[in-house]
Amino acid sequence: MSDHKQGSMDIRAQEKTFAAFIKFATWGAVISILVLIIMALSNA
């Protein structure tokens, strides 16, 4: 078994996936908030 060297693993794919997830979650939250605002204003 080889020795483990911390920080030697290539994590570019994980970083790209995480960035895409954060972007998706941010847009989802913004759209949800806008829908709630529109719903509140249309019932006024």
PDB file as gemmi writes it, atoms N, CA and C in Angstrom:
CRYST1    1.000    1.000    1.000  90.00  90.00  90.00 P 1                      
ATOM      1  N   MET A   1       0.848  -1.174   0.000  1.00  0.00           N  
ATOM      2  CA  MET A   1       0.000   0.000   0.000  1.00  0.00           C  
ATOM      3  C   MET A   1       0.897   1.242   0.000  1.00  0.00           C  
ATOM      4  N   SER A   2       0.539   2.204  -0.856  1.00  0.00           N  
ATOM      5  CA  SER A   2       1.359   3.411  -0.936  1.00  0.00           C  
ATOM      6  C   SER A   2       1.006   4.381   0.187  1.00  0.00           C  
ATOM      7  N   ASP A   3       1.949   5.242   0.463  1.00  0.00           N  
ATOM      8  CA  ASP A   3       1.721   6.255   1.498  1.00  0.00           C  
ATOM      9  C   ASP A   3       0.767   7.320   0.983  1.00  0.00           C  
ATOM     10  N   HIS A   4      -0.137   7.759   1.843  1.00  0.00           N  
ATOM     11  CA  HIS A   4      -1.087   8.819   1.482  1.00  0.00           C  
ATOM     12  C   HIS A   4      -0.417  10.170   1.655  1.00  0.00           C  
ATOM     13  N   LYS A   5      -0.543  11.011   0.624  1.00  0.00           N  
ATOM     14  CA  LYS A   5      -0.002  12.370   0.695  1.00  0.00           C  
ATOM     15  C   LYS A   5      -1.171  13.334   0.619  1.00  0.00           C  
ATOM     16  N   GLN A   6      -1.418  14.012   1.715  1.00  0.00           N  
ATOM     17  CA  GLN A   6      -2.550  14.922   1.804  1.00  0.00           C  
ATOM     18  C   GLN A   6      -2.410  16.066   0.802  1.00  0.00           C  
ATOM     19  N   GLY A   7      -3.512  16.344   0.080  1.00  0.00           N  
ATOM     20  CA  GLY A   7      -3.516  17.431  -0.878  1.00  0.00           C  
ATOM     21  C   GLY A   7      -3.011  17.064  -2.255  1.00  0.00           C  
ATOM     22  N   SER A   8      -2.796  15.785  -2.524  1.00  0.00           N  
ATOM     23  CA  SER A   8      -2.250  15.384  -3.818  1.00  0.00           C  
ATOM     24  C   SER A   8      -3.331  14.933  -4.800  1.00  0.00           C  
ATOM     25  N   MET A   9      -4.581  14.838  -4.364  1.00  0.00           N  
ATOM     26  CA  MET A   9      -5.649  14.364  -5.236  1.00  0.00           C  
ATOM     27  C   MET A   9      -6.144  15.485  -6.153  1.00  0.00           C  
ATOM     28  N   ASP A  10      -6.454  15.144  -7.407  1.00  0.00           N  
ATOM     29  CA  ASP A  10      -6.989  16.118  -8.365  1.00  0.00           C  
ATOM     30  C   ASP A  10      -8.485  16.293  -8.085  1.00  0.00           C  
ATOM     31  N   ILE A  11      -8.869  17.505  -7.713  1.00  0.00           N  
ATOM     32  CA  ILE A  11     -10.268  17.750  -7.330  1.00  0.00           C  
ATOM     33  C   ILE A  11     -10.950  18.748  -8.255  1.00  0.00           C  
ATOM     34  N   ARG A  12     -10.429  18.932  -9.463  1.00  0.00           N  
ATOM     35  CA  ARG A  12     -11.028  19.898 -10.391  1.00  0.00           C  
ATOM     36  C   ARG A  12     -12.462  19.536 -10.748  1.00  0.00           C  
ATOM     37  N   ALA A  13     -12.743  18.255 -10.940  1.00  0.00           N  
ATOM     38  CA  ALA A  13     -14.104  17.833 -11.290  1.00  0.00           C  
ATOM     39  C   ALA A  13     -15.069  18.131 -10.139  1.00  0.00           C  
ATOM     40  N   GLN A  14     -14.652  17.868  -8.911  1.00  0.00           N  
ATOM     41  CA  GLN A  14     -15.503  18.151  -7.760  1.00  0.00           C  
ATOM     42  C   GLN A  14     -15.733  19.652  -7.607  1.00  0.00           C  
ATOM     43  N   GLU A  15     -14.704  20.459  -7.856  1.00  0.00           N  
ATOM     44  CA  GLU A  15     -14.848  21.910  -7.750  1.00  0.00           C  
ATOM     45  C   GLU A  15     -15.833  22.437  -8.789  1.00  0.00           C  
ATOM     46  N   LYS A  16     -15.775  21.922 -10.025  1.00  0.00           N  
ATOM     47  CA  LYS A  16     -16.703  22.348 -11.070  1.00  0.00           C  
ATOM     48  C   LYS A  16     -18.133  21.936 -10.724  1.00  0.00           C  
ATOM     49  N   THR A  17     -18.305  20.731 -10.192  1.00  0.00           N  
ATOM     50  CA  THR A  17     -19.633  20.260  -9.815  1.00  0.00           C  
ATOM     51  C   THR A  17     -20.195  21.099  -8.683  1.00  0.00           C  
ATOM     52  N   PHE A  18     -19.375  21.413  -7.693  1.00  0.00           N  
ATOM     53  CA  PHE A  18     -19.825  22.226  -6.566  1.00  0.00           C  
ATOM     54  C   PHE A  18     -20.194  23.632  -7.020  1.00  0.00           C  
ATOM     55  N   ALA A  19     -19.399  24.216  -7.903  1.00  0.00           N  
ATOM     56  CA  ALA A  19     -19.701  25.554  -8.416  1.00  0.00           C  
ATOM     57  C   ALA A  19     -21.023  25.551  -9.180  1.00  0.00           C  
ATOM     58  N   ALA A  20     -21.267  24.512  -9.971  1.00  0.00           N  
ATOM     59  CA  ALA A  20     -22.531  24.405 -10.708  1.00  0.00           C  
ATOM     60  C   ALA A  20     -23.701  24.241  -9.746  1.00  0.00           C  
ATOM     61  N   PHE A  21     -23.528  23.461  -8.693  1.00  0.00           N  
ATOM     62  CA  PHE A  21     -24.581  23.279  -7.697  1.00  0.00           C  
ATOM     63  C   PHE A  21     -24.904  24.590  -6.993  1.00  0.00           C  
ATOM     64  N   ILE A  22     -23.887  25.348  -6.622  1.00  0.00           N  
ATOM     65  CA  ILE A  22     -24.102  26.629  -5.942  1.00  0.00           C  
ATOM     66  C   ILE A  22     -24.830  27.602  -6.865  1.00  0.00           C  
ATOM     67  N   LYS A  23     -24.443  27.629  -8.139  1.00  0.00           N  
ATOM     68  CA  LYS A  23     -25.103  28.511  -9.102  1.00  0.00           C  
ATOM     69  C   LYS A  23     -26.574  28.113  -9.252  1.00  0.00           C  
ATOM     70  N   PHE A  24     -26.847  26.819  -9.368  1.00  0.00           N  
ATOM     71  CA  PHE A  24     -28.216  26.325  -9.495  1.00  0.00           C  
ATOM     72  C   PHE A  24     -29.044  26.659  -8.245  1.00  0.00           C  
ATOM     73  N   ALA A  25     -28.471  26.462  -7.074  1.00  0.00           N  
ATOM     74  CA  ALA A  25     -29.186  26.743  -5.831  1.00  0.00           C  
ATOM     75  C   ALA A  25     -29.457  28.235  -5.676  1.00  0.00           C  
ATOM     76  N   THR A  26     -28.511  29.071  -6.074  1.00  0.00           N  
ATOM     77  CA  THR A  26     -28.701  30.519  -5.994  1.00  0.00           C  
ATOM     78  C   THR A  26     -29.822  30.967  -6.918  1.00  0.00           C  
ATOM     79  N   TRP A  27     -29.809  30.508  -8.169  1.00  0.00           N  
ATOM     80  CA  TRP A  27     -30.871  30.874  -9.106  1.00  0.00           C  
ATOM     81  C   TRP A  27     -32.218  30.338  -8.645  1.00  0.00           C  
ATOM     82  N   GLY A  28     -32.235  29.136  -8.090  1.00  0.00           N  
ATOM     83  CA  GLY A  28     -33.486  28.576  -7.573  1.00  0.00           C  
ATOM     84  C   GLY A  28     -34.065  29.412  -6.449  1.00  0.00           C  
ATOM     85  N   ALA A  29     -33.201  29.890  -5.560  1.00  0.00           N  
ATOM     86  CA  ALA A  29     -33.658  30.721  -4.450  1.00  0.00           C  
ATOM     87  C   ALA A  29     -34.163  32.065  -4.957  1.00  0.00           C  
ATOM     88  N   VAL A  30     -33.462  32.668  -5.897  1.00  0.00           N  
ATOM     89  CA  VAL A  30     -33.879  33.961  -6.441  1.00  0.00           C  
ATOM     90  C   VAL A  30     -35.228  33.832  -7.138  1.00  0.00           C  
ATOM     91  N   ILE A  31     -35.399  32.803  -7.941  1.00  0.00           N  
ATOM     92  CA  ILE A  31     -36.671  32.604  -8.641  1.00  0.00           C  
ATOM     93  C   ILE A  31     -37.795  32.352  -7.646  1.00  0.00           C  
ATOM     94  N   SER A  32     -37.539  31.577  -6.617  1.00  0.00           N  
ATOM     95  CA  SER A  32     -38.563  31.311  -5.604  1.00  0.00           C  
ATOM     96  C   SER A  32     -38.981  32.588  -4.889  1.00  0.00           C  
ATOM     97  N   ILE A  33     -38.018  33.423  -4.529  1.00  0.00           N  
ATOM     98  CA  ILE A  33     -38.330  34.682  -3.854  1.00  0.00           C  
ATOM     99  C   ILE A  33     -39.134  35.596  -4.777  1.00  0.00           C  
ATOM    100  N   LEU A  34     -38.744  35.668  -6.048  1.00  0.00           N  
ATOM    101  CA  LEU A  34     -39.487  36.503  -6.994  1.00  0.00           C  
ATOM    102  C   LEU A  34     -40.921  36.010  -7.174  1.00  0.00           C  
ATOM    103  N   VAL A  35     -41.117  34.712  -7.236  1.00  0.00           N  
ATOM    104  CA  VAL A  35     -42.470  34.156  -7.362  1.00  0.00           C  
ATOM    105  C   VAL A  35     -43.293  34.515  -6.133  1.00  0.00           C  
ATOM    106  N   LEU A  36     -42.714  34.419  -4.959  1.00  0.00           N  
ATOM    107  CA  LEU A  36     -43.435  34.777  -3.742  1.00  0.00           C  
ATOM    108  C   LEU A  36     -43.795  36.263  -3.711  1.00  0.00           C  
ATOM    109  N   ILE A  37     -42.891  37.113  -4.164  1.00  0.00           N  
ATOM    110  CA  ILE A  37     -43.178  38.551  -4.206  1.00  0.00           C  
ATOM    111  C   ILE A  37     -44.313  38.830  -5.190  1.00  0.00           C  
ATOM    112  N   ILE A  38     -44.272  38.215  -6.357  1.00  0.00           N  
ATOM    113  CA  ILE A  38     -45.326  38.413  -7.355  1.00  0.00           C  
ATOM    114  C   ILE A  38     -46.673  37.911  -6.822  1.00  0.00           C  
ATOM    115  N   MET A  39     -46.656  36.786  -6.142  1.00  0.00           N  
ATOM    116  CA  MET A  39     -47.898  36.261  -5.570  1.00  0.00           C  
ATOM    117  C   MET A  39     -48.453  37.214  -4.498  1.00  0.00           C  
ATOM    118  N   ALA A  40     -47.573  37.760  -3.679  1.00  0.00           N  
ATOM    119  CA  ALA A  40     -48.018  38.683  -2.629  1.00  0.00           C  
ATOM    120  C   ALA A  40     -48.584  39.965  -3.231  1.00  0.00           C  
ATOM    121  N   LEU A  41     -47.953  40.490  -4.274  1.00  0.00           N  
ATOM    122  CA  LEU A  41     -48.438  41.717  -4.888  1.00  0.00           C  
ATOM    123  C   LEU A  41     -49.730  41.517  -5.669  1.00  0.00           C  
ATOM    124  N   SER A  42     -49.933  40.339  -6.240  1.00  0.00           N  
ATOM    125  CA  SER A  42     -51.146  40.101  -7.024  1.00  0.00           C  
ATOM    126  C   SER A  42     -52.373  39.904  -6.122  1.00  0.00           C  
ATOM    127  N   ASN A  43     -52.171  39.574  -4.869  1.00  0.00           N  
ATOM    128  CA  ASN A  43     -53.286  39.401  -3.939  1.00  0.00           C  
ATOM    129  C   ASN A  43     -53.635  40.677  -3.183  1.00  0.00           C  
ATOM    130  N   ALA A  44     -52.901  41.751  -3.430  1.00  0.00           N  
ATOM    131  CA  ALA A  44     -53.120  42.992  -2.679  1.00  0.00           C  
ATOM    132  C   ALA A  44     -54.300  43.774  -3.144  1.00  0.00           C  
TER     133      ALA A  44                                                      
END                                                                             
